[in-house]
């Protein structure tokens, strides 16, 4: 079994089970802001978009499972590997 390395950002008492991701337009209108937060099952309830007023063509809101919380490993994309070098 793969160990879950993430704790809930809201309560920090539990392991994170989901990643909440939101990308919206920066306040100055130039570029984007990206926010990610790992959350547990209890803290995910009622979570939704926080910045709809800053939505733009590439706005994104999603909730993804933390792979390690379900006994799997996170698969890294090849473009993530090239950014770290």
DSSP file (Angstrom, degrees, kcal/mol; ACC not computed):
  #  RESIDUE AA STRUCTURE BP1 BP2  ACC     N-H-->O    O-->H-N    N-H-->O    O-->H-N    TCO  KAPPA ALPHA  PHI   PSI    X-CA   Y-CA   Z-CA
    1    1 A X              0   0    0      0, 0.0     2,-0.4     0, 0.0    71,-0.1   0.000 360.0 360.0 360.0 138.8    0.0    0.0    0.0
    2    2 A X        -     0   0    0     69,-0.1     2,-0.3    66,-0.1    69,-0.3  -0.672 360.0-121.3 -85.4 134.5    1.2    3.5   -0.9
    3    3 A X        -     0   0    0     -2,-0.4     2,-0.7    68,-0.1    66,-0.1  -0.573  19.5-125.1 -78.7 136.6    1.5    5.9    2.0
    4    4 A X        -     0   0    0     -2,-0.3    -1,-0.1    64,-0.2    12,-0.0  -0.720  23.0-171.4 -81.4 114.0   -0.6    9.1    1.7
    5    5 A X        +     0   0    0     -2,-0.7     2,-0.4    10,-0.1    -1,-0.1   0.439  56.6  87.1 -86.7   1.5    1.9   12.0    2.1
    6    6 A X        -     0   0    0     10,-0.2    10,-2.2    33,-0.0     2,-0.3  -0.854  55.3-163.7-111.0 134.8   -0.8   14.8    2.3
    7    7 A X  B     -A   15   0A   0     -2,-0.4     8,-0.2     8,-0.3    31,-0.2  -0.800  41.0 -85.4-107.7 158.4   -2.8   16.1    5.2
    8    8 A X     >  -     0   0    0      6,-2.8     4,-1.2    -2,-0.3    31,-0.2  -0.373  29.2-149.1 -62.5 129.6   -5.9   18.1    5.0
    9    9 A X  T  4 S+     0   0    0     29,-3.3    -1,-0.2     1,-0.2    30,-0.1   0.776  93.4  49.2 -71.9 -26.6   -5.1   21.8    4.6
   10   10 A X  T  4 S+     0   0    0     28,-0.4    -1,-0.2     1,-0.1    29,-0.1   0.935 132.6   6.8 -80.3 -48.5   -8.3   22.8    6.5
   11   11 A X  T  4 S-     0   0    0      3,-0.1    -2,-0.2     0, 0.0    -1,-0.1   0.677  74.1-154.6-110.6 -20.7   -8.2   20.7    9.6
   12   12 A X  S  < S+     0   0    0     -4,-1.2    -3,-0.1     2,-0.1     4,-0.0   0.502  73.2  98.0  54.6   7.5   -4.7   19.0    9.4
   13   13 A X  S    S+     0   0    0      2,-0.1     2,-0.3    -6,-0.0    -1,-0.1   0.733  80.1  44.9 -88.8 -24.9   -6.2   16.2   11.6
   14   14 A X  S    S-     0   0    0     -6,-0.1    -6,-2.8     1,-0.0     2,-0.2  -0.776  89.7 -97.2-120.9 160.1   -6.9   13.8    8.7
   15   15 A X  B     -A    7   0A   0     -2,-0.3    26,-0.3    -8,-0.2    -8,-0.3  -0.500  47.5-108.0 -69.6 144.0   -5.2   12.6    5.5
   16   16 A X        +     0   0    0    -10,-2.2    24,-0.3    -2,-0.2   -10,-0.2  -0.498  35.6 176.5 -72.0 142.9   -6.2   14.4    2.4
   17   17 A X        +     0   0    0     22,-3.0    49,-2.8     1,-0.3     2,-0.3   0.540  65.0  37.0-119.0 -21.1   -8.5   12.5    0.0
   18   18 A X  E     -BC  39  65B   0     21,-2.4    21,-3.1    47,-0.3     2,-0.5  -0.966  63.2-142.0-135.3 150.1   -9.1   15.2   -2.6
   19   19 A X  E     -BC  38  64B   0     45,-3.5    45,-2.7    -2,-0.3     2,-0.5  -0.953  16.7-155.5-104.5 129.1   -7.2   18.0   -4.3
   20   20 A X  E     -BC  37  63B   0     17,-2.7    17,-1.9    -2,-0.5     2,-0.4  -0.933  16.4-175.1-104.8 126.9   -9.3   21.1   -5.0
   21   21 A X  E     +BC  36  62B   0     41,-2.8    41,-2.5    -2,-0.5     2,-0.4  -0.974   9.9 174.4-127.5 134.2   -7.9   23.2   -7.8
   22   22 A X  E     -BC  35  61B   0     13,-2.3    13,-2.7    -2,-0.4     2,-0.4  -0.989   8.1-171.8-141.0 132.4   -9.0   26.6   -9.1
   23   23 A X  E     +BC  34  60B   0     37,-2.9    37,-2.1    -2,-0.4     2,-0.3  -0.990  20.7 156.8-122.3 128.2   -7.5   28.8  -11.8
   24   24 A X  E     -B   33   0B   0      9,-2.1     9,-3.1    -2,-0.4    31,-0.2  -0.907  46.3 -75.0-145.4 169.1   -8.8   32.3  -12.3
   25   25 A X  E     -B   32   0B   0     29,-2.7     7,-0.3    -2,-0.3     6,-0.1  -0.449  51.7-111.0 -72.5 137.8   -7.7   35.7  -13.7
   26   26 A X    >   -     0   0    0      5,-2.0     3,-2.2    -2,-0.2    -1,-0.1  -0.264  28.9-109.3 -63.9 154.2   -5.3   37.7  -11.6
   27   27 A X  T 3  S+     0   0    0      1,-0.3    -1,-0.1     2,-0.1     4,-0.1   0.810 119.8  53.5 -57.2 -33.3   -6.7   40.9  -10.0
   28   28 A X  T 3  S-     0   0    0      2,-0.2    -1,-0.3     1,-0.1     3,-0.1   0.490 113.4-118.6 -82.5  -1.5   -4.6   43.1  -12.4
   29   29 A X  S <  S+     0   0    0     -3,-2.2     2,-0.6     1,-0.2    -2,-0.1   0.490  82.5 110.9  80.5   2.4   -6.0   41.2  -15.4
   30   30 A X  S    S-     0   0    0     -5,-0.0    -2,-0.2     2,-0.0    -1,-0.2  -0.933  79.3 -22.2-114.8 111.4   -2.6   40.0  -16.4
   31   31 A X  S    S-     0   0    0     -2,-0.6    -5,-2.0    -3,-0.1     2,-0.3  -0.301  80.6 -73.8  88.5-173.3   -2.0   36.3  -16.0
   32   32 A X  E     -B   25   0B   0     -7,-0.3     2,-0.4    -2,-0.1    -7,-0.2  -0.867  23.2-138.3-126.8 156.6   -3.7   33.7  -13.9
   33   33 A X  E     -B   24   0B   0     -9,-3.1    -9,-2.1    -2,-0.3     2,-0.5  -0.954  18.8-161.4-111.4 134.2   -3.8   32.6  -10.3
   34   34 A X  E     -B   23   0B   0     -2,-0.4     2,-0.4   -11,-0.2   -11,-0.2  -0.976   7.3-174.6-119.4 127.6   -3.7   28.9   -9.5
   35   35 A X  E     -B   22   0B   0    -13,-2.7   -13,-2.3    -2,-0.5     2,-0.4  -0.971   2.9-179.5-121.8 136.6   -4.8   27.6   -6.1
   36   36 A X  E     +B   21   0B   0     -2,-0.4     2,-0.3   -15,-0.2   -15,-0.2  -0.992   1.5 177.2-131.7 141.1   -4.5   24.0   -4.9
   37   37 A X  E     -B   20   0B   0    -17,-1.9   -17,-2.7    -2,-0.4     2,-0.4  -0.965  23.4-139.3-145.5 127.4   -5.6   22.6   -1.5
   38   38 A X  E     -B   19   0B   0     -2,-0.3   -29,-3.3   -19,-0.2   -28,-0.4  -0.735  31.5-177.0 -82.6 131.9   -5.6   19.0   -0.3
   39   39 A X  E     -B   18   0B   0    -21,-3.1   -22,-3.0    -2,-0.4   -21,-2.4  -0.950  21.0-128.8-132.5 151.0   -8.8   18.3    1.7
   40   40 A X     >  -     0   0    0     -2,-0.3     4,-1.4   -24,-0.3   -24,-0.1  -0.311  40.5 -94.2 -86.2 175.7  -10.2   15.3    3.7
   41   41 A X  H  > S+     0   0    0    -26,-0.3     4,-0.6     1,-0.2     3,-0.1   0.871 124.1  48.5 -60.0 -39.3  -13.6   13.8    3.3
   42   42 A X  H >4 S+     0   0    0      1,-0.2     3,-0.6     2,-0.2    -1,-0.2   0.904 113.3  45.4 -70.2 -41.4  -15.1   15.9    6.1
   43   43 A X  H 34 S+     0   0    0      1,-0.2    -1,-0.2     3,-0.0    -2,-0.2   0.657 100.4  68.5 -79.5 -15.9  -13.7   19.2    4.8
   44   44 A X  H >< S+     0   0    0     -4,-1.4     3,-2.2    -3,-0.1    -1,-0.2   0.744  73.5 107.8 -75.8 -22.0  -14.6   18.7    1.2
   45   45 A X  T << S+     0   0    0     -3,-0.6     3,-0.1    -4,-0.6    -3,-0.0  -0.338  90.1   8.6 -60.0 129.9  -18.3   19.0    1.9
   46   46 A X  T 3  S+     0   0    0      1,-0.3    -1,-0.3    -2,-0.1     2,-0.2   0.451  90.9 144.9  81.3   0.4  -19.8   22.2    0.6
   47   47 A X    <   +     0   0    0     -3,-2.2    -1,-0.3     3,-0.0     2,-0.3  -0.530  17.1 144.6 -74.0 136.5  -16.6   23.1   -1.3
   48   48 A X        -     0   0    0     -2,-0.2    14,-0.1    -3,-0.1   -28,-0.0  -0.887  54.0 -42.4-154.3-176.8  -17.1   24.9   -4.6
   49   49 A X        -     0   0    0     -2,-0.3     3,-0.1     1,-0.1    12,-0.1  -0.285  42.2-174.1 -57.7 136.9  -15.7   27.7   -6.8
   50   50 A X  S    S+     0   0    0      1,-0.1     3,-0.2     2,-0.0    -1,-0.1   0.589  77.1  43.4-105.0 -16.5  -14.5   30.7   -4.8
   51   51 A X    >   +     0   0    0      1,-0.1     3,-1.7     2,-0.1   -26,-0.2  -0.190  59.3 134.7-129.3  42.2  -13.5   33.0   -7.6
   52   52 A X  G >  S+     0   0    0      1,-0.3     3,-1.8     2,-0.2    -1,-0.1   0.815  72.1  64.8 -62.3 -29.4  -16.2   32.9  -10.2
   53   53 A X  G 3  S+     0   0    0      1,-0.3    -1,-0.3    -3,-0.2    -2,-0.1   0.685 103.1  49.1 -67.2 -15.2  -16.2   36.6  -10.5
   54   54 A X  G <  S+     0   0    0     -3,-1.7   -29,-2.7     2,-0.0    -1,-0.3   0.098  83.0 137.0-108.2  20.3  -12.7   36.3  -11.9
   55   55 A X    <   +     0   0    0     -3,-1.8     2,-0.2   -31,-0.2   -31,-0.1  -0.373  24.0 166.3 -66.8 146.0  -13.5   33.7  -14.4
   56   56 A X    >   -     0   0    0     -2,-0.1     3,-2.4     0, 0.0    -2,-0.0  -0.796  55.4 -66.0-146.1-173.6  -12.0   34.0  -17.9
   57   57 A X  T 3  S+     0   0    0      1,-0.3    -2,-0.1    -2,-0.2     0, 0.0   0.807 134.3  38.5 -54.6 -34.6  -11.5   31.9  -21.0
   58   58 A X  T 3  S+     0   0    0      2,-0.1    -1,-0.3     0, 0.0   -35,-0.1   0.114  83.4 142.7-105.0  21.2   -9.1   29.5  -19.2
   59   59 A X    <   -     0   0    0     -3,-2.4     2,-0.3   -37,-0.1   -35,-0.2  -0.312  26.5-177.9 -58.5 142.8  -11.0   29.4  -15.8
   60   60 A X  E     +C   23   0B   0    -37,-2.1   -37,-2.9     2,-0.0     2,-0.4  -0.985  19.4 176.3-149.0 136.7  -10.9   26.0  -14.2
   61   61 A X  E     +C   22   0B   0     -2,-0.3     2,-0.3   -39,-0.2   -39,-0.2  -0.991  21.2 152.7-134.9 130.4  -12.4   24.5  -11.1
   62   62 A X  E     -C   21   0B   0    -41,-2.5   -41,-2.8    -2,-0.4     2,-0.5  -0.996  35.5-144.1-154.5 157.9  -12.0   20.8  -10.3
   63   63 A X  E     -C   20   0B   0     -2,-0.3     2,-0.3   -43,-0.2   -43,-0.2  -0.989  25.4-176.4-124.0 119.3  -11.8   18.3   -7.5
   64   64 A X  E     -C   19   0B   0    -45,-2.7   -45,-3.5    -2,-0.5     2,-0.1  -0.875  27.5-110.9-115.7 147.2   -9.4   15.4   -8.1
   65   65 A X  E     -C   18   0B   0     -2,-0.3     2,-0.8   -47,-0.2   -47,-0.3  -0.469  28.4-117.7 -71.8 147.3   -8.8   12.3   -5.9
   66   66 A X    >>  -     0   0    0    -49,-2.8     3,-1.4     1,-0.2     4,-0.5  -0.801  24.3-148.1 -81.5 113.8   -5.5   12.0   -4.1
   67   67 A X  G >4>S+     0   0    0     -2,-0.8     5,-2.2     1,-0.3     3,-1.7   0.868  93.5  57.1 -55.1 -41.8   -4.2    8.8   -5.7
   68   68 A X  G >45S+     0   0    0      1,-0.3     3,-1.4     3,-0.2    -1,-0.3   0.773  95.9  64.8 -63.9 -26.2   -2.3    7.7   -2.5
   69   69 A X  G <45S+     0   0    0     -3,-1.4    -1,-0.3     1,-0.3    -2,-0.2   0.699 106.2  44.8 -68.5 -18.3   -5.5    7.9   -0.5
   70   70 A X  G <<5S-     0   0    0     -3,-1.7    -1,-0.3    -4,-0.5    -2,-0.2   0.107 126.6 -97.7-112.7  19.6   -6.8    5.1   -2.6
   71   71 A X  T < 5S+     0   0    0     -3,-1.4     2,-0.2     1,-0.3    -3,-0.2   0.658  88.3 113.9  77.7  17.0   -3.7    3.0   -2.5
   72   72 A X      < -     0   0    0     -5,-2.2     2,-0.3    -6,-0.2    -1,-0.3  -0.699  64.3-115.2-114.0 168.3   -2.3    4.1   -5.9
   73   73 A X        -     0   0    0     -2,-0.2     2,-0.3    -3,-0.1   -71,-0.0  -0.783  32.0-107.5-100.8 147.9    0.7    6.1   -6.9
   74   74 A X        -     0   0    0     -2,-0.3     2,-0.5     1,-0.0    -8,-0.0  -0.593  30.8-138.0 -72.2 130.2    0.5    9.5   -8.5
   75   75 A X        -     0   0    0     -2,-0.3     2,-0.4     1,-0.0    -8,-0.0  -0.808  15.9-140.7 -91.4 125.6    1.5    9.3  -12.2
   76   76 A X        -     0   0    0     -2,-0.5     2,-0.2     2,-0.0    -1,-0.0  -0.695  11.7-128.8 -89.2 136.8    3.7   12.2  -13.2
   77   77 A X    >>  -     0   0    0     -2,-0.4     4,-1.3     1,-0.1     3,-0.7  -0.502  20.3-119.7 -78.4 153.4    3.2   13.8  -16.6
   78   78 A X  H 3> S+     0   0    0      1,-0.2     4,-1.6     2,-0.2    -1,-0.1   0.823 112.6  58.5 -65.3 -31.3    6.3   14.2  -18.8
   79   79 A X  H 3> S+     0   0    0      1,-0.2     4,-1.1     2,-0.2    -1,-0.2   0.788 102.4  54.8 -71.0 -24.7    5.9   18.0  -18.9
   80   80 A X  H <> S+     0   0    0     -3,-0.7     4,-1.0     2,-0.2    -1,-0.2   0.878 105.7  52.5 -70.9 -37.7    6.2   18.1  -15.1
   81   81 A X  H  X S+     0   0    0     -4,-1.3     4,-0.6     1,-0.2     3,-0.5   0.898 107.8  50.9 -63.2 -40.3    9.5   16.2  -15.2
   82   82 A X  H  < S+     0   0    0     -4,-1.6     3,-0.4     1,-0.2    -1,-0.2   0.796 104.6  57.3 -71.6 -27.3   11.0   18.7  -17.7
   83   83 A X  H  < S+     0   0    0     -4,-1.1    -1,-0.2     1,-0.2    -2,-0.2   0.772 102.1  56.0 -72.8 -25.0   10.0   21.7  -15.6
   84   84 A X  H  <        0   0    0     -4,-1.0    -1,-0.2    -3,-0.5    -2,-0.2   0.679 360.0 360.0 -81.3 -17.0   12.0   20.4  -12.6
   85   85 A X     <        0   0    0     -4,-0.6    -1,-0.2    -3,-0.4    -2,-0.1   0.479 360.0 360.0 -78.6 360.0   15.3   20.1  -14.5
